[in-house]
Amino acid sequence: MSVVIRPEHDLSGANTLGLPCVAERFVAPGSVAALREVLAGARAHGWPLTLLGGGSNLILPARLSGLVVQPALTRWWLEPAGEGVRVHAEAGVDWHRLVMALAGHGLWGTENLALIPGHCGAAPIQNIGAYGVELGEVLEAVHLLHLDDGRETVLSAGECDFAYRDSVFKRELNGRVVITRLVLRLSRTPRPRLDYGDLARRVAGCPTPLAVAEAVCAVRREKLPDPATLGNAGSFFQNPRVAADVAERLLHDHPRMPHFPQPDGRVKLAAGWLIDQCGLKGWRDGHFGVHDRQALVLVHLGGGCAAELLAFAGRVAERVEARFGVTLEREPRLAG
Ligand code: EPU
């Protein structure tokens, strides 16, 4: 194989939670051809595979057996498409850097998704979303490599079956494909999305994609911890969606509870608010804590491990369940 497989590779710096982890083998193929070669080699050896992107939505165990593959496909380019452009971004491109570059080009569509950590290849898996916009709204297609036979296919956005923090990649295609490239469709026509919080005030005057992206960065920096200084994986739980009668009952007791009716009749609740109401904001236990400015984010204070984090998260979820009867589901994926 022409790519270098590193034995006993330390991944502590490769996950934003900063959890200690050693990969039995690690490889970062720099082209689709090299990636295909690596996958064929792993199949031939019977090595279990773990795919790694930016490690920002992942809980790593102390040891990962088999082969950890982090695609180092880092090219992106623009293609004219009607009044807008098509953006091709390979899986290893840093999402936030891409967003800022596109905003700098005056292109509308991804600016509300600024400062989301991670690589492009992971973005469709959980259909990243923030400040009123989800990836699925600007995504045109996803290029894939199939793990079983190395064939390449392209899925349209419709076939990705996007929903809130969900896609076909978490379900039917889970563990069966590697995402190699995203194709986004952006616009040159102004279409600011400023409904969330005080975004509109922050970009008062003449909004540009760059002004919106910078305002989003400012909001995020106020609430969310920087993984470079405090380990975290963003929101640790999904916002729960409950039946309308459950929401009604909760609203009767808590009239100020944030709630968002969904097209399917269910009602989305704010997990951060539920955790906050349990008095857990800023709570620390052992090596983990609930962030003191956004209760939906769990932070690693250093020295902890995955099992401890899961136990800590379980205690948070239990408190919410006991007080509100609402079950919280974890957002970051468990590797290995
Ligand atoms: N809230 C509290 N206390 C808290 C946190 C939130 O009362 O400690 C309340 C807020 O006041 C607000 C509501 O809960 O009324 C919602 O909070 P916020 O607007 O901060 O958003 P969120 O629902 O907690 C979601 C995403 C974030 C995304 C923001 C902004 C999920 C799981 N999380 O958080 O995504 O940045 O909306 O759009 O959907 C991520 O996925 O990692 C992430 C950060």
Boltz pocket constraint, residues with backbone or C-beta under 6 A from the ligand:
constraints:
  - pocket:
      binder: B
      contacts: [[A, 129], [A, 130], [A, 131], [A, 132], [A, 196], [A, 223], [A, 224], [A, 233], [A, 234], [A, 235], [A, 236], [A, 237], [A, 238], [A, 239], [A, 258], [A, 269], [A, 270], [A, 271], [A, 272], [A, 273], [A, 276], [A, 281], [A, 291], [A, 293], [A, 294], [A, 295], [A, 296], [A, 331]]
      max_distance: 6.0
